[in-house]
Amino acid sequence: MATLITNTFSAYHLTEQEALQGSIFTVTQLQVLQNQLAQVAEEKLALDFDTSDPASYAQQEAYMKGQMDLLLYIIDSSQAAADTLNNPESELE
């Protein structure tokens, strides 16, 4: 069972099984995450470079890249956790 770890941020000690099960999203949740990823990617492509304020462009681009990286990470983590639970022997190879 998950137990709270005392630190600056809320964190929990989870068993490997709890971590895997908690990482798996439903089909609908994955669709929402994919939609969010697509929306951020479209916004990133639509960014206009302003020669009078290149730092603003760089900040916006970096922020959107971070959003995309996080969304890809949690989508990929969900799939990896589902694969591990569905094929536990494949993790031993």
PyMOL commands that set and color helices and strands:
alter all, ss='L'
color gray80, all
select helices_A, chain A and resi 16-23+27-45+54-86+88-92
alter helices_A, ss='H'
color red, helices_A
select strands_A, chain A and resi 3-5+11-13
alter strands_A, ss='S'
color yellow, strands_A
deselect
rebuild
show_as cartoon
